[in-house]
């Protein structure tokens, strides 16, 4: 033993001891195990890549895609439906993705990150607007079983722009909610005031997969949820449902129908004999103003300025001309040529923000600015339900993007006709921007006609404060 100790003591520095040699062997074994594990992972990744490559050649999506789509759709439904609308907008949007199926490809729903024809549409977005959602052609195959058929039908109508316009969308949504409430049954162990709100939130989340909620829809949804939350637990579910349905009827009548009639009676006083009035796109309340003035025997003419891709002004021209009004129809590219004879401009609104900005169909700001340069008064007809607490200074921060495919259609009638851009997805240097709304500064607007009176844009916060306190 002393001899061994001497040898150890005389060993040069850095010479491994028996214990160090044992530890070195363990480290070597661990390194070999890690290297083998890494090699197995590399082989597995190579097999997966080869499998994906084979599927890409056969134009089939990778097997992971359905899982990703379903998980994103599930995440999109966790958002609350009471947020501010947007688009077509207005506020609150859902990051929901629908599975693309051949049978349901006719409807237009919001999707993010889904590749079609081998090209991811998110890679084709204009850089400044990459944070906004894109409306795409997709289906409703991912709808949960508790989504009411009335909501499914309304979602398809929103997606295909069959129901368009802020007030029309709000009215249709409330009518669909009436049907949902009528068929609702409270589960055991809970109350209507608690469970119905969650049930409606799921319906709202699915609606948002078609288009973001408009400002009007957001205001109406907040009101409805507030009414549900104060339902007494002492009344039966039948009585509660009947009461909520009656309140929805009252809300539609007071906030939309009666408000429109009051606005019409006030705005028609702004029209005189011999006026040439210009309007942009189509607003239901502005159309009612013109028809009422015509019924009163006021002789005037209307110039309707329109734009792609919806050509909403065509329907207004048809209705006004059938009523006996003298009309002219021009695209926005010819706006400067018709302004010389215009005496006033009547515009509708998607929403009015608290800083007086008018949020409306894209092109509205150009019309208002051109009229302002020629000292032509701009009058906006807008219900107070369209007023929003939101402050916005540009059209980029918050907006709604329509499907780029809508810009490919060069048809001037209802039958689609693809033009030279039909293969735009295959052109790497081409991106299409179909933005739906813009902001008009309050300096371009003379007055806003509402059901509570005519007021300048600077007075909008007062109406919002009174509306919120009511």
N, C-alpha and C positions, 0 to 999 in steps of 0.2 A: 504493500500500500504506500509506504513512503517513497518508493521508487516511482510509482505513478505520479504521485504528487510532485516530485521533482521534475518529471517530464512536462507536466502541465505548467509548472512554474517557469520552466525554461523555454516554453513555446513562444515563438515570435508574436508580436502584436498583430491582431487581425486574423489569427488562425482560429477556425471554428471549433467550438467545443462539441462533444457528443450531443448535448442538448440542442445546440444551434443547428447541427446537421439534421436532427430530427425535425426541427421547425422548418428548415429549408425544404425538406422533403414534402412536408404538408403544403407549403406554399406552391411547390411545383405541381402537386396533384390538383390544388385548387385552380391554378392557372390553366392546366390541361382541361379541367371540367368546364371552366368558363369559355375556353376556346371551342370546345365541342358544342356547347350550348349556342354560342354565337353562330357556329357553322350551321347548326340545325335551323336557327332562325333565318339565316340567309337562304337556305334551301327552300324553306317554307314560303318566304317572300317571293323567290323566283318562281315557284309553282303558281302562286297567286297571280303574279304579273303575267305569266304565260296564259293563265285561264282568262284573265281580263282582256288580254290581247285577242284571244280567239273570239271572245264575245263581241269585242269591238268590230272585228272583221265581219261578223254576222249581223251587225246592227242591233244587238241585244244589250240591254243595260246590265251592268254588273250586279251580282246578287246582293251587294251591300246597299244598292240604291233604294229599294223599297223600305228597308229598315230606317235609312236616313230620312226619307220623306215622311214616314209615319211619325218618327220622333219629333221632327220639326213641326208637323201639324199638331202633335200633342202639346208641344211647347207654346204654339201660337194660341191655343185655346185657353191658356192659363191667364191671359190678360183680362182685365175687367172691362165690361162693355159700357161703362158709364163715362168713359173718357171723352174729351172733346173730339169732334169729328174733323174730318177733313173732308177730305175730299172729296170733289165732286163732292167732293170733298170735304173736307174739313179735317178733324183731328183723329185720334186714336186709330192705330192700324195694327193688324195682327200678322205676325210672321208665320203664316200658315201656308203649307204647300200641298197641292192636290195631286194625286196620282193621275198621270195622263193615260187615258184609255180611249180606244177608237170609238167606242159607242157614245162617249160623253164629250168628245172634243169640240162640240158645237158651242158649248158655253164658255164664257169668259170669266176666269177666276184669277185671283192674285196668287202668284207663285214666286218663290225665291230659290235660285240655285238649281232648277230642274233643266236638264239639257234636252233639247229637241232637235232632231235632224243633225246630231253630232256637234252642235254648237251651244255652249252655255250662254243664255241670254244675258246673264250678269256681266259677261265679258264684252258685251256689245253696248253697254250703257255709256252715255256721255259722262266724262269724268266729274263735272260739276254737280251732277244729279245722281251720283251713285248711291247716296244714302236714301233715296226714295224708292218706293215699291213700284213694280211694273205689273200692270194688268195683262194677263196672258190667257190663251185658250186652254182650258183644262176642264175637268169634270168634278162631280160631287161624290165620287166613289169612296172618299174618306170620311163621309158624314157619319157621325155617331148615331146610334139607334134612337137616342132621345131627342134628335132634331126633328121638329114638327114638319109635316109635309108642306104647310103653308110657308114656313121659312125656307124650305128647299126650293119651292117654286119662286119665291120672291128673290132668293139669291141668284137664280138663273136669270131672272128679269133684270136685276141690277147689272149682272156681268155682261149681258148682251145689250145693255143700254136701251132695253125696251121701256123701262121706267127710268126717266132721266129728269133732272131738275131737283133742286133742293126741297121745295115744298111737296112735290109729287112723291119723292122718295120718303119723306117724313110721314106723309099721310098713309102711304102704302105700308110702311113699317108698323105704324100704330094699328092699322086694320089687321095686319098679320098677328100682332101681339094680342089683339082681341080674340082671335081664333085660338091662339095658344092658351090664353087664360081660360077660355070656355072649356077646353078639353083637359085642363090641368086637374090632377087629383093629388091631394097632399098625402105623402107617404106616412105610414104609421110612425109614431114617435117624434114627430116634428110639427111645426105650425106653418100655416100658409105664408105668413109675413116673413118667415125666415127662409123657407125652402123655395118659394116661388121666385125670389130674387136670384138665387143661384141657378134655377132652371132657365130663367130669362137670359142670364149672363151667357150660358152656353149657346142659346139661340143667337145672341148678339155676336158672339165670337165667330160663329159660322157665317153670319151675314157679312162680317168684315173680311172674309176670304174672297168675296166678290169685289168689293170696293171699300175703301175707308169710309167711315161714317161721316156724314155731312155735319156742319155746325148745327143745323136744325134738328137732325136726328139725335145728336149728342145732348142737346138741351131737352128734347122730349123724353129721352131715355132716363136722364137724371130725374126729371119730374115724376115719371112713372115709378121708378124705384123708391122715390120718397113717399109716394102715395101707398105703395105696397108695405113699406116699413111701418106705417102708422095704422094699418088695419087692426082693428080690435080683435083680441083672441076670444072675446065673448060671443061673437056672431058666428054663424055657421059658414062653412066654406062656400056653399051655394050663394048665400047673401054677399059674401066678400067678393066672389067672382062677378056677380051681377053689378055690385057697386063699382068695381074697377072698370068694367066694360062701359058703364054709363059715364064715368069720369073721362075715359078716353074719347067718347063721343063729344063730350062737352069741350074737351081740350082742342080737338080738331075743329069744332065749330068756332070757338072763340079765337084761337090763335092763328088759324089759317083762313077759314072761309069768311067769317065776319071781318077779320082784319083786312082781307083783300077787298071786300066791298067798301070799307071805309077809305082805304087808300085810293080806290077808283074814284069815289065821289070827290076826294080832295084833288087828285092829280088831273082830273078832267078839266078843272078850272084853269089849268095852265095852258090849255089849247084854245087858240083863237081862229077865227075864220081866215082862210088863206095861208095858214101855217104849213110849212114843209118840215116834217119831223123825221129825224133819223133814229133808228134803233139798231141794236146789234144782236145777232143770233136770235134766240127766242126766250122771252120771259112771259110766263102765264099771266102775271098781274099787269104787265105793260100791254099785253094783248087785250085784256079786259078793258083797260083804259081807252084804247083806240076804238074798240067796239061800242063802248058807252058814249063816247064823243060822237060817233057816227049816228047812233040812235037819237041823240039830241039834235041832230040836224046841222052840226058844225061841219063846214066844208074845209077839208084839209087833205093832205096827201102824206104818205109814209114811204120812206126809203129804208129798206131792210138790208143791212150789211151782214154778210154771212162768211163763214170760213169752214175749212176742213177740220176734222174728218166727219163730223156729225151732220153738217148742213142743216142745223135746226131751224134756220130762218126760212127754209122752204115751206115748212108747215105753217108758219105764221103768215107768210105771203098768201098761201092758199086760202086760209081762213079769212083774212082781211079782204082779199079780192072777192071772195064769195059773198061777203057781207056788203059789197058795193063800194068799198074804199079804193081810191086810186093809189096804186103801189108801184114801187120800183124795187128791183132786186139787183144787188151788185155784190161781188166778192170783195173782201177786205183789201185786195191788191189795187182795186180801183177807188178806194176811199177818197183820195185827194181830189178826184174829178167830180164828186157829187157834193162836196162840202159848201160850194159857193152859194147854193140856193137854200141851204138848211137854216131854219130859224131856231130850232131847239133840238136837243138830244135827250131821249128817254132810254134809261138803262135799267135792267133788272140786276139782282144781286144774288150771289151764292151765300155771302156773309158780309157783315160789316164789323171790322175789328175795333177794339176800344180806342185805338189811336186815330180813328177816322178813315183808315184805309179800306177801300172797297175790294173784296176778294170775289172775283167773278170769272166767267169763261175767258180763256186766253184770247187776247185781242181787244178786250174792253179798255185796257189802259191806253192802247194806241188810238182808239176812237176818241176817248176822253181828252187825251193830250192834243190831238189834231183839232178837236172842237175848241179847246181852250185857246189855242194859238190864233183862232179866228174870232174869238170873243163870242162863241156860241154857248149859251147856257146848257149845262149838263144836269139833268134831274134824274135821281135814282129812286125807284119805287121798291121798298123793302119792308117786310114785316119785322116787328121787333123780336120775334123768335129767332131771327137770323143774326142777332147781335151776339158778339163773342167777347169774352174778357181777354182774349189773347191779343198780344201786341206783336206785330210783325212788320219788318221794314223792307223785306225783299220777297221775291217769289221763289227763292232757292231753298231757304231754310225748311219750309214746309210747303208741300205741294202734292199733286197726284200725277203720276205718269200713266197715260193710256198705253195700250198695246202698240208697239212699233209696227205690228202687222197691219194696223188700221190705216197707216200712211201709204201702204202699197196699193190700196184700192183707188183706182182712178175713175171709177164709175160715177155718174151724176144722178143715177137713180138707185133704187133699192137693190138691184142685182149686182153683186160684187164683180169687179173686173180687175184682175191683177195687172199691174203695169210693169215698167222696166225694172222695178226694184224687187220683184217677187223673189229673187235669189239673194237678197241682201245679207242673209246669214252666212253665206259662203264667201262674201267679200270682206277680207280682213281689215281693209282700210275704211269701211263704211259703217257708220253708226246712225241710227234713227232716233230722234227725240220727239216724242208726242206728249208734250206737257199740256195739262188741261186747264190750269187757272193762272191768273196773274193778279198783281196788286195795282190798284189805281190810287195815286196820292190824293189826299183830301183837297189839295189846292185846285184840282181839276173839277171838283164837284161844287155846284152852286147850292143845292139843297137835297135832302133825303126826305122823301114823303113816306111817313109811317102811319099806322092806325092811331098813334098818339099825337099826330100833328106833323107839320113840316119843320125840319130843323137842319142846321148846318152840321157838317161832319164833326165839328169840335164838341157838339152836345151829345154825342153818342154815349160817353161814359155816364152821363146823367140818367139816360134811359136804362142802361145796364144796371145801375145801382138801384133804381126803382123796381126793375124787373126782378132782381135778386131778392129784394126785401119783401116783395109781394107774397 
